[in-house]
Amino acid sequence: MIPGYGSRGWCRAEHFIFSLAAEMRGRKAQLYGIKRDGSLHQYPKVAVVGDGDMPSQGDLSNPNDKALLQAIEDDMIEAYGKLIVETMCKAGAGGKVDLKCKMIRACHAEALCEAVNKYDVKELNLGSNQLDDAGTEAIAAMLRTNGSLTHLDLRSNNGIHEPALAEALRSNTSLTYLDLRGNLGSIDEQGRDELRDAVAGWEGFKLIHDWRL
C-alpha cells in the first residue's frame, strides 16, 4: 500500500470502492495525491497483497467504525464479483478466463457457474480467491453437467469440498486438468484419496497438488 495512505481504514475504503466501481465499468481507477504546492501527483500503482491490506483491516481512529467498514467492504465485494464473473466470462467466451485474485466468494458461485455454462468457458483460473466449502461445492455441482470446461485452477482458496468435487469428477466428461495446490490445510487424507480415486485410470488427466502420494 502507499505509505501514510494505505494504513488508514477509511482511506483504504475510498480507493477500494472507487477502484472496484471503475473496473465494473471497464475502466481503470487512478489515484492522485495533492502535494504541498497544490499540484497533483499520480500514484502508478496501489498494491493489495493480502487480507491485511483490506479496508476492514486498516487503522481506525474510532474502533466502533469497524463493523460498518466491514459491511461496506462485503457489500462491495458481493456486487463486484457478480458483475465481474459475467463480464470476464463473456469476454473469454469459448476460451480462457482468468479470475485469479478477484475476491470470488461462495456468494458469487451461482453467477459464476451460470456464466461458465452460458459462454462455454474452456479454461478457468480461480486461483487465490476466497472460495470455501460452499463455493467449491457449487462449482462441483456445475461440473457434473458441464461439457465445456477442460482446465480448472482452484489454487490457494479458503477451502475445498473434496467429497463433492470427487463425485463431480466421476461424472464429468470434459475436464482434463485440475490444480489444487495451496489447499493442503483444507483437504484431509481421506479427501485426497477420494480425489485420486475419482480420476484413476483417466489417460492424460492432470491432477496438480502439493501433498504426498
C-alpha positions in Angstrom: 0.0 0.0 0.0 1.0 3.6 -0.3 3.0 4.7 2.8 1.0 7.1 5.0 -2.2 6.5 3.0 -2.7 2.7 2.9 -2.7 2.1 6.7 -5.8 4.2 7.3 -9.1 2.2 7.1 -11.3 4.8 5.6 -8.7 5.9 3.1 -8.4 2.3 2.0 -12.1 2.1 1.7 -12.2 5.2 -0.5 -9.7 3.7 -3.0 -11.3 0.2 -2.7 -14.8 1.5 -3.6 -13.7 3.7 -6.5 -11.3 1.2 -8.0 -13.8 -1.7 -8.0 -16.5 0.6 -9.3 -14.2 1.7 -12.1 -13.3 -1.9 -13.0 -17.0 -2.8 -13.0 -17.4 -0.1 -15.7 -14.5 -1.3 -17.8 -12.2 1.4 -16.6 -9.0 1.7 -14.5 -9.0 3.8 -11.4 -6.3 6.4 -11.0 -5.2 7.6 -7.6 -3.8 11.1 -7.1 -2.3 12.9 -4.1 -2.1 16.6 -3.5 1.4 17.9 -3.0 2.2 20.8 -0.7 2.4 23.2 -3.6 -1.1 22.2 -4.7 -0.1 20.2 -7.7 -1.3 16.6 -8.2 0.9 13.5 -8.1 -0.4 10.3 -9.7 0.5 7.1 -8.0 1.2 4.5 -10.6 0.1 1.5 -8.6 -1.6 0.6 -5.3 -0.6 -2.9 -4.2 -3.0 -5.0 -2.2 -1.0 -8.1 -1.4 -3.2 -9.9 1.2 -6.2 -9.7 3.6 -4.2 -7.4 5.8 -4.4 -4.7 3.2 -8.2 -4.7 3.0 -10.1 -1.7 4.3 -11.5 -3.5 7.3 -8.0 -4.3 8.5 -6.9 -0.7 8.4 -6.3 1.7 11.3 -9.4 3.5 12.7 -9.5 6.5 15.0 -12.9 5.2 16.1 -12.8 1.4 16.7 -16.6 1.4 16.6 -16.4 2.0 12.8 -15.0 -1.4 12.1 -18.4 -3.2 11.8 -19.6 -0.5 9.3 -16.4 -0.7 7.3 -16.6 -4.5 7.2 -20.2 -4.3 5.9 -19.3 -1.8 3.2 -16.4 -4.0 2.2 -18.5 -7.1 2.0 -21.3 -5.4 0.0 -18.9 -4.0 -2.5 -17.2 -7.4 -3.0 -20.5 -9.1 -3.5 -21.7 -6.6 -6.2 -18.2 -6.6 -7.8 -17.9 -10.3 -8.0 -21.3 -11.0 -9.6 -20.7 -8.5 -12.3 -17.0 -9.4 -13.0 -17.6 -13.1 -13.5 -20.3 -12.3 -16.1 -18.1 -9.7 -17.8 -15.0 -11.7 -18.0 -16.6 -15.0 -19.0 -18.4 -13.2 -21.8 -15.1 -11.6 -22.9 -13.4 -15.0 -22.8 -16.2 -17.0 -24.4 -15.1 -20.3 -25.8 -11.6 -19.9 -24.4 -9.6 -18.9 -21.3 -11.0 -16.8 -18.4 -8.6 -15.5 -15.7 -10.4 -14.7 -12.5 -7.4 -15.0 -10.3 -7.3 -12.7 -7.2 -10.8 -11.3 -7.9 -12.2 -11.9 -4.3 -14.6 -14.6 -5.6 -16.6 -16.0 -2.7 -19.4 -18.5 -2.3 -22.0 -15.7 -2.8 -20.7 -15.5 -6.4 -20.7 -19.2 -7.2 -24.2 -19.2 -8.8 -23.4 -16.3 -11.1 -20.0 -17.8 -11.9 -21.4 -21.2 -12.8 -24.1 -19.7 -15.0 -21.6 -17.6 -16.9 -19.2 -20.6 -17.4 -22.0 -22.6 -18.9 -23.5 -19.8 -20.9 -20.2 -18.8 -22.6 -18.7 -22.3 -23.0 -15.6 -21.4 -21.0 -12.8 -23.9 -21.5 -10.1 -22.8 -19.1 -10.9 -21.2 -15.8 -8.4 -19.7 -13.3 -9.9 -19.2 -9.9 -6.6 -19.2 -8.0 -6.1 -17.0 -4.9 -9.7 -16.3 -4.3 -12.0 -16.7 -1.2 -13.9 -19.8 -2.2 -14.8 -22.0 0.8 -16.5 -25.4 1.0 -19.8 -23.9 -0.1 -18.3 -22.2 -3.1 -16.4 -25.3 -4.3 -19.5 -27.4 -3.7 -21.4 -25.2 -6.1 -18.6 -25.5 -8.7 -18.6 -29.3 -8.2 -22.4 -29.3 -8.9 -21.7 -27.4 -12.2 -19.0 -29.9 -13.2 -21.4 -32.8 -13.0 -23.2 -31.5 -16.1 -20.8 -29.1 -17.7 -19.3 -30.2 -21.0 -17.0 -27.3 -22.0 -14.5 -26.8 -19.1 -11.2 -28.6 -19.7 -8.9 -26.7 -17.3 -9.8 -25.6 -13.7 -7.4 -23.9 -11.4 -8.5 -23.7 -7.7 -5.2 -22.9 -6.2 -5.0 -21.2 -2.8 -8.6 -20.8 -1.8 -10.1 -20.9 1.7 -11.4 -24.4 1.5 -12.1 -27.3 -0.9 -15.2 -29.5 -0.5 -13.4 -32.6 -1.7 -16.2 -35.2 -1.5 -18.5 -33.1 -3.8 -15.5 -32.4 -6.1 -14.5 -36.1 -6.3 -18.1 -37.1 -7.1 -18.3 -34.5 -9.8 -15.1 -35.7 -11.4 -16.6 -39.2 -11.7 -19.4 -37.9 -13.9 -17.7 -35.0 -15.7 -16.6 -35.8 -19.3 -14.6 -32.7 -20.3 -12.2 -31.8 -17.6 -8.5 -32.8 -18.1 -6.7 -30.6 -15.7 -7.4 -29.7 -12.1 -5.0 -27.6 -9.9 -5.5 -27.8 -6.2 -2.2 -26.5 -4.9 -2.2 -24.3 -1.9 -5.2 -26.0 -0.3 -3.2 -28.6 1.7 -4.7 -27.5 5.1 -8.3 -27.9 3.9 -8.0 -31.3 2.2 -7.6 -34.2 4.6 -6.1 -37.6 3.8 -9.4 -39.2 3.0 -10.3 -36.3 0.7 -7.0 -36.7 -1.1 -7.7 -40.4 -1.6 -11.2 -39.7 -2.9 -9.9 -37.2 -5.5 -7.1 -39.5 -6.7 -9.5 -42.4 -7.0 -12.0 -40.3 -8.9 -9.5 -39.7 -11.8 -7.6 -43.0 -11.5 -7.1 -44.5 -14.9 -8.0 -41.3 -16.8 -5.5 -41.2 -19.6 -4.0 -37.7 -19.9 -5.8 -36.2 -16.8 -3.6 -34.0 -14.7 -4.4 -33.6 -11.0 -1.9 -31.0 -9.7 -1.4 -30.9 -6.0 1.2 -30.4 -3.3 0.5 -33.3 -1.0 2.4 -36.5 -0.8 1.2 -39.6 -2.6 
